[in-house]
Amino acid sequence: MHFQNCPVCFRPVDVRIYVTGQKARCTTCGNKFVVERSGPGRNSLDGTQSEKTRKGTPAATPAVSSPETRPDRRAGSPPLPATPPPQPPAPPPAPAAPTPDTTQAGPAPAASPAPIIPGYTRVEMLGQGAMGSVWKAREDASGDPVAIKILVEHLAKSNDFILRFDREAKAMEAVKHPYVVRMKARGSHSGLHFIVMEYVDGQPIRREMERTNMPAARAVAICRRVARGLEAAHKVGIVHRDLKPENVLLSATGEIKIVDFGLAALFSELDPAPNLTRSRITMGTWNYMAPEQRTDAKRVDRRADIYSLGVMLFEMLTRQTVQGRFLLPVERGMALPPLVDEILRKALSNEASQRHQSAAELDTELAQLEKELQAPAQPDDPSKRRWWPFA
């Protein structure tokens, strides 16, 4: 028999009916991959991959914590509701209209050779973007795995990007919370500017959102943890400004970590360059940006992050994005407590003054929603359905 492991979930897939170069679909996670009938690193009988072949697939998001340094486990935080077993892949959604990605600083360069940073042994590249590459490494002194983010060489020649990179490091350093990635060190060596973070063996929650219908209880539990992480950041004057499912990691043990503070705004004495983001500049990911952030990213405050978290909750519950005119979950007939719509209507308000004024306030309402999710669902009342405008 001929099997090949899926490069995403590593489950064996029967590829006997395919020839080399064709694409097969994993029956477990729905991922499509290219069939390789034979070759280095693959056993033609059982389809297992060598360690070298497995490491050839880079992670899309920097991961960051070792089992020995997980503060939320030491603090005894309650576990997230269990992930439901994988379901058959749903039909692909209709392609959405392209949205501007204002986080890009230019075309990403080709992968560079492994950097040399004293005190760390490079293991493999986890991912590469427009501003930097992320490497999994081992700390020589402790032997612990870490993730190292390195500013790409052509941007390291610009003082503005060096300041922005340094600001990201200071934002991470200032926030100390179980649900926010922890920075371990930062510095420069031979022209390389780097940030050393804890390593999280996990993946973005986007992967789970694409793989299966997320139960409401689990979506609310995740958003509560994100809200508490945001509250810790907001208390020290930091606004994330790019909160989205790709920037929230879910570890194999169920931990939540907010990552990627590359667009964070520091409204405190920590910011050495308060004018780095100029007025009337749009920064962030369009579908998750608050209306005020789309016109002037410099003027946003913590309520912009609350809007982004509201978009995430809406998407986890409905599997749709907030665009144009849309119905809230209960308005569209979903068997959920009416409080769901009340929370989302407030969090997604076009006016910042009408939203939750703190992440702690949003967390309090989500806690009440968790309790109501245990109560019998209310019958659908079509008369209460209405369109919710979005500007």
N, C-alpha and C positions, 0 to 999 in steps of 0.2 A: 504494500500500500504506500501511497505517496502523500505525505502531508507537509505543510509549510506553516510555520508559526506566524500568526498575525503580528506585525511590528508594533501594534498599539497595545493589545491585551495579552499577547504571547500565547493565545490559545491555538492548538493545532487545527488547521483547515484542510479538508480533503481537496487536493488540486489535480486529481487524476484526469479530469475532463478538460484541463487547460494545457496550453503549450507555453513554452517560455516566452515571456513578453506580454502575455494577456493579463488582464486585471481580474482578480477574484475578490469576492466580498466575504468578510468575516461574518459568520452566522451568529457570533456572540455580541460584538460591538458595532457591526455594520461598516467597519473601515474597509476601504478598497486598497489593494496592494498588488504589486507586479509579481507574477509567478516566476519563480526561478527553479527549474527542475533539478539542476545540479550546479555545483560550483563550490569555491572555497567557503568554508564556514558553514556548510549545510550537509546534513546527513540525508541521503536520498531515500532511506527506509523510513525513518521516523520524523523527518522534517525538522529536527531540532537545530538551533542555531548556536554557533560558537559564541563565546563571550565577545570576541572581536567584532562579529557581525551584529550582535545586539547593540553594541555601543555605537554603531554607525548611525543610529537614528537620534538626532539631537532633540532635547525637550524644547517646547515652544516658550516656556516661561521659566525664569530663574527660580530654583527651588531653594529652600533655605532652612535646619535644626536636626540635631541628632537626638536619638532617644534619651540620651543622658541629660540633655539641656532643654527639655520641654517644660516651661514653667506652668503652662495651663494644666498639664497632667499632675504636676506636684501640687497645684492648688486645688485639685479635685473637681475640675469643671465637669458638668454633666455631659455624657456622650451625646452626639447628634443622633437623631432617629436613624435607624439602619437604612442603608441604601437598598432599594428594591432590586430583585434580580433583573438582569438585562432582559429586555423585551425585543422582539423582532424590530428591525429598523423601520422607522416611519418613512413614508414617501418624502423625498426631498422637497422643502418648501419652495415656492416660487421665488426666483431671484429678486432681491430687493434692489431698489434704485441705488446707484453708487452714492456714497456719502463722502464728503471730504475728510481725509485723515490729516488733521492738523498737528499730529504729534511728530510727523516725519521731518527730519532735518536735512533730507537729501537722500539720494540713492545709497543703499548700504554697500560698502565695499566687499570684495571677495574675502572669504575666510582667511585670516592671517595665521602665521605659524604660532605655535603655543608660546605664550609670553613667559618670561622668567621673572619671578618675584621672589626675593629672598625670604625663606621661612615657609614656603609653600611648594608642594609638589603637584604639578598639574596632572589631572586624570583624564578629562575629556571636556569638549565644548558642549554646553547645554543649549545655547542659542545665540543668535546674533541679530542685532537690529540696526537702526540708522545711527544711534548714538553710541552703542557699545556692544561688546560681546560678553557673555557670561560663561564662566568655566567652573566645572566641578574640580575641586582640588583637595589635598590633604594637608592639614597643618602639621608641620614637621615636629613641633614641640609636643603636641598632645596626641597627634594621630587622628584627630577628629576630622570628618568631612566638612568642607565649607564651600560656599559659592562665591566666586570672585567676579565682580563686574568691572570691566576695563573700558575706559573711554577710547573710542576708535582713534587711530593715529592722526588722521587728517583733521579731526575736530580738536585734538589736543594742541593744535597750533593756534587755536583761537582763545583769547582770554575770556570771551563771553561764555563759551561752552565749558571752559575749565571752571568758571564761577558757578555755572548751572550744575555741573557735576558735583562740585563741592557742596552746593546747597542741598542736593539730594542726600549726600552723606550726612550732613548736619540734621536734616529732617529725620532720617532713620535713627540717628544717634539720640535725638531728643525724645523719641517715643519709646517707652519701655512698657510693653503690654503683651500678654500671652497671645493675642490675636493679631499682632503686628510683627513683621519680620525683624529680627534683631541684628543690628550691625555690630561686628566684632572689631574691625579696624579699618583704617583708610590711610592713604598716603600716595606717594609717587616714587618711581624708581626708573632711572634711565629713560625719562620722558614718558613713562606709562603712569597714568593716573588710575587708581583702582579703589574699589570698596570691597571689603571682605564681610560676607554675611553668613549667618547660620544657614545650614543646608536643610531643606525640607524635601523629603522623599515623597513627592506627591504630584498632583496635576491641577490645572485650573478647573474651577467648578463648571466652566463652559463645557468641558468634556462630558460631565454627567448630564448637563442640561441637553446636550445633543443626543445622548445615548438612550435616554429613557424619560418618561413623564415623571417629573419630580413631585412627590406628595406634598401637599400644602404644609403639613407639619414640619417636614424637613426644610422646605424653603424658608419658613418663618424662623426656624432654629438657626439656620445659616445667617440670615439677615440680622438676627439679634446679636450674634457674635461679631459680625462686621460693624454693627452700630456701636458696640462697646469698644471696638478697636478705634473707630473714628472718634469717639468721644475722648479717648486718651490723646489722640493727635490734636484734636481741637483745643484741648485744655492747655497745650503748650504752644498754641498759636499756629498750628499747621493745618492747611487745607490740602487734601490730596489732589483734587482737580482732574483725576483720570480714573475714577473708580468704575470698574466694569468686571464682568465675570472672568476675564483673562487675568486680572490683577488680584484675584482672590484664590489662594491655593488651598486645596483639600488634600491632606496627607493620607497615607494608607491607614493610619490609626484614627482618622476622623478629626484631626486638628484643622483649624482655620487660620490662615495667615494672610494679611493684607500685604501686598508687595508693590514694588515699582513706584517710588516717590519722585520719579524724574521730573514731573510737572508740579510738584508740591510748591505751594506758596507759603512763605514764612512771614507771618505778621508779628514779628517780635524782634528783640535785639539780636537774635541769632542770625538774621539775614544781613550779610555784608554788602549786598547789592540790591537794595529795595527797588531800583528802577530797571532791573534786568528784564522784567516783563513790561513792555511799553503799553501805554493806553491804546485801546481799540485793537488789540491783538487777540485773535481767537486761538485757544490752545485746549486740547483734549480730544476725546472721541465723540463725534457729532451726536450719535444716537443717545448718548448718556449725559450729554451736557445740559445744564440748566439754561433756560432762555437767556439770562443775563450773561452767562459765560460765553455764549455764542457771539456776543457783540463786544464784550470787553472782559477778557479773562483776568486782568489785573484787579478789577474791582469786586471780584466774587469773595464770599466769605463761606463759613461752614455750611450754610444752607444750600450751597451748590452741591456739596457732597451728599446731603440728605436727598436732594432731587435724584441724583445718580443712583442711590440705594433704592429709591422708590421705583426707578426704571428696572433695576435688577429684580426686585420682588415681582413686579408685574410680568416680566419676561419668564421668570421661573414658574409662575402660576399658569400663564396663558400660552407660553411658547411663542409669543409675538412681541414685536418691539413697539415702543410708543411713537407712533407716527400719524400725522394728520388727525382725523377724527376717529376716536376709538371708544369701545365699550369697556367698562370696568368689569372685573370677573363676575360679580353677582348680577350685574346688569345684562351680561351675556348668557345668564342661565346656569352658571356653575354652582354646584351645591356647596357653598361656603357661607360662613357667617357674614351678615351685612357689614360687620366691622371691617372686613377686608377692603370694601369699597371706600369706607370712610377714611381709612388710613392712607390708601393710595390717592384718593382725591386731594387730600391735604398735602402729602409728600410731593405730588406732581403738579402742584399749583404753579401757574406761570409767574405769580408774584411771590417773591421770597418771603415777604412779610406774612403771607397766608400759610406757609409751610410750618412744619415742626421747627421750633427755634433752636433745638439742640438734638444731637444724636441720642442723648439720654431720654429725652421726651419721646422720641420715636421708639426706643427700646421698651419703654413702659407700655406703650400701646400694643406693641408686638407681643409683649408678655401676656396681656389680656386676651389677645387674639389666640395665643396658644391654648389658653383655657377654654375658649369658646369652640375651638376646633374639636373638642371632645364631646360637645353637645350635639344633639340631633340636628341635621341640616334643615334649614327653612325651605318650604316649597317655593318654587319659582313663581314670581308674580310678574307677568309680561308688562303690566301697566307701569312698573317701576323702571323699565328699560329706557335709557336715553343716551344720546351721543354725548361724549365728553370732549369739548373742544381742546385743541392743542395748537398753540401758535408757534 
